Amino acid sequence: FRMLDYYVRLKRQYSCSINQVVLFLQQTASEQAFVSEYTDTNTQHCYRVIRLWEQDPDLLLSVPGLLPFATLSQTNSPRILLEQIANQIATIEEPSQQADLLACTQVLAGLRFEKNLIRQLFRKETMRESVIYQEIREDGLLEGLQQGRQQGQQREALSFVTRQLTRRVGAIAPTIQEQIQTLSVEELENLGEALLDFSEATDLENWLNDRQL
């Protein structure tokens, strides 16, 4: 149904000829990978389905822009296939194009092959010049920094709430402490407000139980 929906939207907006293709990257036994039409009452919509693991690699190796997809094509000799792809990329004279293709190739190859094999055959130095690689790396660094900030906030809030709870209700049982450690920053802030009304450990236990309801 989704393919029919896409077709209608594109046709309405651009009023042009449309050829739809669904590309499956990884081998799967899912029925969806083997269905190429949608049928309903008075409606039949067809589209093309390409299962990369069934494709002849020679067809993909002959077009530079398709080299990354060749890593997922049909083969009985993974290493030989990757060597062919690496050799084809090495013949590309434009440095930026070569770097971008190398980055894309390694990303897709990672869906199928071991990391060590990929590293043996593709030069990381060239890949680093790729704007695609740099963007992926920057996104990863930013995500790591964000997670670090969030974890830092959680640790700080946890430390504060734990101190306040100890003052209000005394020593906290290990099982209760484990539950508190799983709380998010927002939940710890809520607990920080609620603990002002606590007078004994059962108040804390009741608060935690109510949160799970």
N, C-alpha and C positions, 0 to 999 in steps of 0.2 A: 504493500500500500504506500509505503514511503516513496518509492520510486515514481509511482503515479502522481503523488502529491508534488514531488520536485518537478516532474515534467509539466504539470499544469501551471505551476508558478512561473517557470521559465518561459513557457509558451505565452502566457498572459503578459509578462513583462517585456519580453524581447521579440515576440512573434517571429521566431526563426526556426530553422530546422534543428532538431535535437536528436543526438544519438547518445543514449545512456549506457554507461559501462560501470559495473561493480567489480572492484579489484580486491581479491582476497590474497593477502600476503602470506599467511602461515597455513600450513596444511591442517585441515580440519575435516571431521566427519559430519559436521553440522549440515542439516538439510538445506539451510539457507544458501550454502555455497554451491548447491546444485539446482537451484531454482532460478529460472530466467524469465518468469512471467508472473503477473498478478491477475487473477481471475475473480470476477464477482458477477452479480446479476447484470447482464447486458454490457459487461465491461471486460475487456481483455487487454492488458498492457504488457508489452514485451521489452526486454532490455538484454544487454550482453553481460555475461559473467565470465571473468578471467580468473582462473586459479593459477597463480604464478608457479606453483610447484609442478604443474603439468606442462609448462611452456618450454620450448626449445631454447636453450641459452644462446645459440648462435644468432637468433633473431634480435636478441637484446644486446649482444656484444657488438653488433654492427652499428649501433646508434649511441653516440656518447652520452646523451641525456638519459638513456635507459640503462646505463651500466649499473647503477645502484640496485635496480630491480633484478638484474641478472644473478645477484647473490642468492635469490630465493627461487630460482628456476630449477628445472629438472636436472639432476646430476647423480651419478654413482660415484663420483670422485670429487668430494668437496674441495680438497686442496688444489687440485688441478683447475677447477672452476675459478677459485679465488685468484690463483696465479694468472689465469687468462685475463681476469678483470683488472688486476693490478698492472699487468703489462699494457693493456689498452689505455688505462688512465695515464700511465707514464708517457704515452705518445702524444698526449695533449700538450700543446706548446704554450697556451695561455695560462700563466701561473694561477690567476684567481679562479679560472674555470676548473683547472686541475684540482686545486685545493677544495673547492666546493663539492666537486664530484667525489673526491676522496672522503670528505666528511659524511656525505649522504650515504656513500657505500658502506662505510664502517657502521653507521647507525642501523641500516637495514640488515647487514651481515650479522649484527649482534642478535637478531631475532632467531638465528639458525645455527651459528657456528660458535665454537669456543673462543673466548677472548684471547687466549694465547696464540691461536692460529691466526686470528685477524691481525694481531700486533706483529707477528712474524712477517707478514706479507705486505703490510701497508705502513708507510712512513708517517709517524706522528708529527714530525717536524713540518711536513708539507701541510698536513691537515690543520695545524695551528694557524696557518695563514688564511684559512677560510672564514669568511664573515659568518657563515652558518655555524661553524664550530664555536666561534667567539660568542655568538648570541646564545647558543646552548650553554656554554660555560658560564656566561654572565647570569643567565637565568638560574643556573644551579647555585652560583655563589649567592645571589640575592635570596633565593629560597633558604639556603643554609643560614644566612645572616638573620632572616626573619624568624626561622625556627629557633635560632640561638637567643634572639631577643625574647621570644615567647617563653622559652624554657627558663630564661633568667628571671622573667617576671613571675613565672609559676613558682620557682624556688624561693624567691623573695617573699611572695605572699604566703607560701606554705610555712616558711620559717616564722613569720610574724604571727600567723594564726595559731601555730603550735605553741608558741610562747604564751599567748593570751589564754589558750585553752588550759594549759598547765596551771596557770594562776587561778583560773576560775573553778576547775573541777579536779585538779590534781593530776597525778600520773595517768597517761593514756595507754590503754592496753594495745599491744602490738597489732592485733587484728583490726582495731579501730584506726590506728595510725596508718595502716596500709590502705584503708578506704579513703582516708583524708588525702593521702599522697596521689590518688587518682583524680582528684578534683581539678577542674579547670580554674583559671585565674578568676573568672566571673563567679564560679561556685565558691571559691575560697573567700571572695569579697562578701558574698551573701552569708557565709558562715561567720565571717568576722563581725557582721552586724548582729546575727542571731545569738552568738555566744554571750552577748551582754546580758541576756536573760537566763543564761544557764546557771544552775547552782550545784549540779551534780553530774556525774558521768552519764547517767541514763538520759539526761536532756540531750546530750551530744548524740547518743545512740538513736534516740527517737528522731532527731533532725536528719540523720543519715538515712534512716529507714524511710522517712517521709519523702526524701529526695528520690528514692528508687521507685516509689509508687507511680 
